[in-house]
Amino acid sequence: MSHTPHELADDFPEAKERISELKRTSPHFSKLADRYHEINRAIHRMEERIEPVADVTELALRRERIMLKDQLYAMMQPSGFSRAS
């Protein structure tokens, strides 16, 4: 079994506690994180040719993953919840 790259805790090891805290306390963060992990694992399956798809589908998922990661990263920052979500 191979390790799925780009998991949030792996990409942001300094924020592991913050990620856990936000998953427990913020339904919005938790929902975005769940979607991120769902997409990330799907992309990994595509890369490993477990579930091959059309290039356009993979590209769309990669773009969504980047947008989600940016949103999640912003929410992990100390001022992450100062703006309306």
C-alpha positions in Angstrom: 0.0 0.0 0.0 1.4 3.3 -1.0 1.4 6.5 1.0 -0.9 9.2 -0.4 1.1 12.4 -1.0 -0.1 15.9 -0.2 -2.1 15.1 2.9 -2.6 18.3 4.9 -0.7 17.1 8.0 2.2 16.1 5.8 2.3 19.3 3.8 1.9 21.5 6.9 3.6 19.5 9.7 3.9 22.6 11.8 0.1 23.0 11.8 -0.9 19.5 12.7 -2.4 20.6 16.1 -4.1 23.6 14.4 -5.6 21.3 11.7 -7.0 18.9 14.4 -8.4 21.8 16.4 -10.1 23.4 13.4 -11.6 20.0 12.3 -13.1 19.8 15.8 -14.3 23.4 16.2 -15.1 24.6 12.7 -17.8 22.8 10.6 -16.7 24.9 7.6 -13.0 23.9 7.9 -14.0 20.3 8.5 -16.2 20.2 5.4 -13.4 21.8 3.2 -10.8 19.4 4.7 -13.0 16.4 4.0 -13.4 17.5 0.4 -9.7 18.2 0.1 -8.9 14.7 1.3 -11.5 13.2 -1.0 -10.0 14.9 -4.0 -6.4 14.3 -3.0 -7.0 10.6 -2.7 -8.9 10.5 -6.0 -5.9 12.2 -7.7 -3.5 9.7 -6.1 -5.6 6.8 -7.4 -5.5 8.5 -10.9 -1.7 8.9 -10.7 -1.3 5.3 -9.7 -3.5 4.3 -12.6 -5.9 2.6 -10.2 -8.7 4.8 -11.5 -7.6 6.3 -14.8 -9.7 9.2 -16.1 -9.6 11.7 -18.9 -6.8 14.4 -18.6 -9.4 17.1 -18.4 -11.0 15.5 -15.4 -7.7 15.1 -13.6 -6.8 18.7 -14.3 -10.1 20.0 -12.9 -9.6 18.0 -9.7 -6.0 19.3 -9.4 -7.3 22.9 -9.7 -10.0 22.3 -7.1 -7.4 20.7 -4.8 -5.2 23.8 -5.1 -8.1 26.2 -4.4 -9.1 24.1 -1.3 -5.6 23.9 0.0 -5.2 27.7 -0.3 -8.5 28.2 1.6 -7.5 25.7 4.3 -4.1 27.3 4.7 -5.7 30.8 5.1 -8.0 29.4 7.7 -5.1 27.9 9.6 -3.5 31.3 10.1 -4.2 33.2 13.3 -6.3 35.7 11.5 -8.0 33.0 9.4 -11.5 33.5 10.8 -11.5 37.3 10.9 -13.3 37.5 7.5 -16.8 36.2 6.9 -16.9 32.7 5.4 
